[in-house]
Amino acid sequence: MLSVDPRKCCYCYSCVLACSFFNVEEFSPARAKIRVLESKEGHGIPLLCLQCPTHPCVDACPTGALRLEDGVVKVDEEICVGCGNCEQACPIRAIWISEGKAVKCELCSLDPPCAKYCPTGAIQLTDSLEKVEESIRSITTLRRTS
Amino acid sequence: MGKILRVNLSNAKVSDQELDGSLAREYLGGIGFCIKWLYDMTGPETDPLGPENLLIFAAGPISGTMWPGSGRLEVAGKSPQTGLAGYSNSGGHFAPYIKYAGYDAIIIEGRSDKPVYLYVEDEKAEIKDASHLWGLNTWETEDSLKDELGEDVKVACTGQAGENLVKMASIVTGKCRVAARTGLGAVMGSKRLKAVVLRGTKGVRVAKPELFIELLERGIESIEGSPFSEHYMEFGTTLLVAPMNSIGRLPTKNHWSGVFSKADMLSGEYLVEHYRVAKRACFSCRFHCKNVLKLGNEIGDHPEYETLCSFGSNLMIDDPEFVIRANWLCDKYGIDTISLGATIAWAMECYEKGLLTKEDTGIELEWGNSDVVERLIHMTAFREGFGDLLAEGVKRASQKVGRGTERYAMHVKGLEIPAQDGRAQKSMGIAHATAARGADHLTHCTFLDEVGFEEAIAERFGSKYLPEMANRISAKYKGIMAKECEDFTAAVNCMVICVSAGFLFPPLFWWGELAQIYSAVTGIDMKVHELKMAAERIVNLRRAYLIRHGISRADDGLPERFTKEPAPEGPCKGQIVEIEQMLDEYYEARGWDKKTGWIPEKKLLELGLEEVSSQLRGLGRLPG
């Protein structure tokens, strides 16, 4: 799983660039599977799927396009109809519709470049469910105020 | 191959222009393109505030990639401050989006009848009405455009200072990252162009991805392993206040001294401890050298070292909260803090000496009075009262007043001197004197004698230059250092990478690394000697542009404060800048004529600048 400490995020986009480069072979924030928002306090808010244990996105998907595979929620683009229910269900909006299909972080075979290239440790690989829950709480609070 | 967006505001036409392959090879990108276009499309007849001037926003070949510090933007035009080549560089998130929107650069000419902004999205450009934005400051402009167009757009805009043609007006991106020098915000104002707004969903591909990642990994290792990085990441340029004060190089009281007894109050440590709420980086930068500060209900970036001097020590102000506010105020109005601070410092000194009186100024000026300085910032932005004179910058203001006030005007070629003192660091003397945009430390980036980077000097120049080159109060070899660092800085500013992301500071990467990065991204096999030649070509073309405007050795000087008034106190007490000696050495290293400062035909031909050579011949400005 990934944990995020948005207060450590310096809004440098390294995660987004690494994500697009290793997933779609070009540097393109628009084509990355993660996003970074700007908080009112000047730091960034990385939005990426934290593989939360309740996975409301999966429950909200009417076609079965979102599936759990070894604890990771994956998108089956063949089945996805781009209805956007998942986007509404996600507490941190880490899944969204682009060109008619759901886009989300699928954890890059447990070796995510976003965490690897994050210069501040704001994004980290973790085994701790507590850390993930804390990440969701802090992102949700920040999103409400930003 | 890339693409240039051409915009003519006079007839509201936008068009795409294919990037010429030979231009890319000979001038690389960024500052290189800017200088080439300025040379080809403007000249002595160009009025900087006329429709014929250009305003260029340029990215470079490395922009938009993940190379640390590659988010820099180069802006250029003929400068309303100097009447010469104006160029200014800013961080933030704007430049990569020029690429993501499908372009390498945007060239804007002409003048609109009414306020407009330029909106560019994925290879489409549109000139849009900006009457609702005219009169807003840069922060309000950015907020308003984001409300209108969405949070994901990137904005570069000018504030009231640019609208009011304040000569030192800046261009502000993302509220706090500023292309401040040489008054390009006034060029924007003269064109009635309030903002350039980008949205881009395209990507940047690199030609050799595996090699790029290998170089990136090595680069990151060098950055993280450098003893200078940790401190720099924590404080950014604010870390300079304490050490520069301790070497007598923190300009104080209009550059009279280099020692400020209250410098502790302006230090990065003080700012971080009392006001920091977050760390902040420019696009794709691991140094995250910005600290976000909070004062009352407001949040914004810390003042850089330059501003801690220009609105702090150089005005004898020791109130950090005032400097934070003054910095934000200048960012909002869109004013260069270096130039305005230096112009106010001139006024203060002239007032103290009785050369300016209340009759001239309308208010009493006294060192250290921050309330007065705050009023002067407002007055300058709106050209009210005495502010109308300050808005002209220190050269014109002092010439208008006369009465001997010119002596206290700290500028070179019309651009105010930044926060260095050549008496305490000789290389900064030659940098200020010869920089093409006027007094400047960032055209040459001669940082190697600042805290004595002996090892880097030995590697880059050879140990035969030690110990003198590393000794900041020795004038010897500083002309040689200035030449080489100026070429390298030009190459870095072509890419466009931050000079403080391991290239000029800390000195981690040199020509070899830069050529490798360029080759990996572009796929063009660039040898070190070719890269050096391109950089030298750009620097020489920039000089040729100045020569066309009548600049010669006589203009490559410093105010007498640095050459005739020995430093009055501190560790370099008694020092002056041996400018003539360093100029001789610099011109010799450049292959320029020592008597005139002109470029010999042989040098121009060697760089493939045949047309420039015949043009200068026609003007009678080839030496010998």
Interface residues (C-beta under 8 A of the other chain):
Chain A: R7 K8 C10 Y11 C12 Y13 S14 L17 A18 S20 F21 V24 E25 E26 F27 S28 P29 A30 R31 L37 E38 S39 K40 E41 G42 H43 Y117 P119 T120
Chain B: G64 T65 M66 H93 Y100 E151 G200 T201 K202 G203 V204 R205 V206 P209 I220 V277 A278 K279 R280 A281 C282 F283 S284 C285 R286 H288 K290 V292 K294 I299 G300 D301
